[in-house]
């Protein structure tokens, strides 16, 4: 429990901009009362969703990517608390737990060079520590009968999300990932490029669908791996949908859901799949914001959609005058998922 920094009512009030005649999300959001057993409160609270932030970018650094993903949760929360509480989406449906505090691990990572073989091994070990914390909190939230909404960090955290859900359900689970990359790379040590392959190897991931994969970003060896597992892993590429236009977006959503829907599944979204979003692997070509939001809503409507994870966004890499926009988008996506699950 020492790794969770609980959001207090005072901190929530400070970031909520009150306005006469309006009710903001932050005025209705639930927080864990002081000196209360956290997991007991989660189980007894009427909120259906539990928001947890992952303030880290160590998995990205270990994967030789651009750091900055540690700032996504704070930006998203500041935007989320200032949207309107109304008939379409209610702040009272959400418990904001706080964030997992990885300050010590980030200090250790700051002095390590990922291009140095020995330093990279130390980064892998730090990611393994993060895995344990993430899987524990996701497990506890799911076991309490709530739906986790996990914001921030690198895509290394898919491993902890999948493991936590699988432990709560007592069986392997499925995942769908809106992403330009598979994150199914070799098991060389933990980083943001192999969260799904490690979850598969360790028996927590049963079926996996990658939605919007960029053909230019996948190595021949990864494609060969996917080809060997047709009953367990499927994908549709961005080029098939938008460049060659061989496949239709809505039809592929149905195919993807059909593949994963028979088991509890996680909804994963990597912001580097969307053009112009500041992230560790920012792109100028990809599926649109509107399609990403529809993807979340479409998948979220299914009863077996068991968590949402939005990752790889890096507001601090944006133009300083606009660095709130990534958080604003994440906040919208959070409400899309909530609306889908409460429709």
SEZAVEX-721485 format. One record per residue (C-alpha): residue in one letter; x, y, z. Coordinates in pm, whole numbers, plus 50000, padded with zeros to 5 digits. Example, Ala and Ser with C-alpha at 12.3 -4.5 7.8 and 13.67 -1.06 7.14 Angstrom:
# residues 2
a512304955050780
s513674989450714
This chain:
# residues 343
x500005000050000
x502945023650049
x503225028049671
x499735042749632
x499495080349672
x495825084849758
x494035115049610
x492615135449899
x489415156349893
x491555187749949
x493755179849646
x490655172349439
x489075205749538
x492265224549446
x492225212449085
x488455215749039
x487385249648898
x484005257449053
x481575278348853
x478185291648954
x475285272948796
x477415242748701
x478305209648862
x481785197648773
x482915161348773
x485325169349054
x482445179549282
x480905144749255
x483925121849219
x484565097649505
x487865096049694
x489005072349968
x488305087950312
x491265093550542
x492215064550770
x489975040450579
x490975005650460
x491465012650090
x490384979749936
x487434975950172
x486265010550069
x486665002149699
x484434971649745
x481744990349942
x481745022649739
x478835027349497
x481145039149218
x481425014348930
x484845025848808
x488165030848984
x490735054248827
x494395047648898
x497375066848757
x500725051948659
x503335079248692
x506285062948519
x508225062148195
x510855036248284
x509435009848050
x509665034847764
x513285043147851
x514155006047869
x512685003047518
x514925031447391
x511905054547350
x511335091147437
x510395095647802
x507545117847923
x504685093747985
x504885099148362
x503005132148322
x499875118348150
x497855109348459
x498155143448624
x497185161248302
x494235137848244
x492965141948601
x493095179948587
x490965179248273
x488635151548390
x487585168948712
x486545199948520
x484125184248272
x480405186448344
x478565161948568
x475275156448383
x472815130248260
x475295116648004
x478115109148244
x478165111948621
x481185119248837
x479605099049115
x480175067348908
x483925071848950
x486295066449241
x489675082949186
x492085062249389
x495235082149314
x498465071349150
x501145045249199
x504205063949316
x507365053749133
x509525083549230
x512295062149377
x512405039649070
x512455070248842
x515385084849035
x517275052248985
x516345051348616
x517385087548557
x521095079448586
x520955048448367
x521835047747996
x519565023447805
x522235020147533
x524595005447792
x524004967847820
x524404965948199
x522334997348261
x519564983548042
x519434952148255
x518914974448560
x516064992148375
x514494958248300
x514634949948673
x512924982948760
x510134975148512
x509634941348683
x509104959749013
x506514981848844
x504824950548702
x504274937149054
x502704969449178
x500424973248875
x499224937048878
x498514939349252
x496354970649230
x494464958848918
x493864925149084
x492434941549396
x490154965149202
x488804937148983
x488394913949283
x486274941049447
x483884939349150
x484914973049004
x486234982548660
x489744997448659
x490565027148438
x494335028948421
x496005060448291
x499595067648205
x502955051248185
x504365031147897
x502795000847735
x504944978947957
x502004982048198
x499794960247976
x501554931048147
x500474941348497
x496944949448379
x496484915548212
x498064896548501
x495944915148758
x492714907848568
x493684871448513
x494444866448884
x491094882148978
x489234859548734
x491304828648814
x492014821448446
x493774835548139
x492044865747985
x491954883247647
x493074917547532
x492474941147243
x495034967947166
x494504999246952
x498135004246859
x500635011046584
x502844983546731
x502234947946854
x504294951747174
x504804914447126
x508574915547088
x511194891047211
x511534882347579
x514834900647627
x513894917247958
x510874938148047
x510144970447863
x507294988147683
x507694967347366
x506964932947510
x504174935747769
x501844913447569
x504454887247476
x505434883347842
x501764881247947
x501284854247682
x504414835347779
x503464835948149
x500004821848079
x497914852448165
x496954862247808
x494754838247611
x493714857447297
x495104890147166
x493894913246887
x495944942846760
x493774969546594
x495334994146348
x498834979346340
x501284999146122
x502854975445870
x506154994645860
x506714991546235
x506584953546271
x509684932346226
x509704901046013
x510374879746322
x507324893746504
x505144888146197
x506434852246186
x505514847746553
x502004860946492
x501634838046189
x502444807746406
x499614815946651
x496524822346432
x494054808746686
x495454830646964
x496544863146795
x494914883146516
x495344918246380
x494174943346123
x496584969245989
x496135006745955
x497085003845588
x494364977845524
x491825001645676
x492915035845557
x495585034045285
x494695003645071
x491095004845200
x490734967245165
x488834964645494
x486114985245662
x486615000346007
x483204990846148
x483354955446008
x486784950046160
x485554962046500
x482944934246486
x485524908346381
x487884919046658
x485184918046926
x484014883946807
x487554870846854
x487964882047217
x484474885547362
x484044850947516
x486434858147804
x486984888748023
x489154912347820
x491174943947864
x490814974047634
x494264988747566
x494855021047373
x498275034647282
x498135071747202
x501055068446961
x498635052546714
x496825085946673
x498365113446453
x499865143346628
x499495131446988
x502675137947190
x503965103347282
x507085082047302
x506685072346934
x504615100846792
x503175096246443
x501745119446177
x499785091446011
x497285068746181
x493685062746278
x491865094346386
x490955106246735
x487275100746653
x487915064746546
x489945058646861
x487095071847076
x484555050646889
x486835020246936
x486795025647314
x483025030147323
x482375000147097
x484564976447296
x483474991047630
x479824982847565
x480484945547589
x479874930047932
x483284912847926
x485214945447878
x486964945248215
x489384974448216
x490555004248011
x494205013747983
x495305045547799
x499075048147773
x502135063347606
x500755098947605
x503445124247699
x501995159147759
x505405172847855
x506615166447498
x503915189547360
x504185226847292
x504055242947640
x501095264747541
x499075234047442
x500315206947677
x496875203747839
x495375189447519
x496645153847565
x495045152847910
x491845167147763
x491725138747508
x492385112247772
x489585126747987
x487175123947692
x488215087747635
x487645079548002
x484085092547978
x483545073747649
x484335041347832
x482175050448130
x479235059147902
x479625026147719
x479575005848042
x476595024648191
x474485027247873
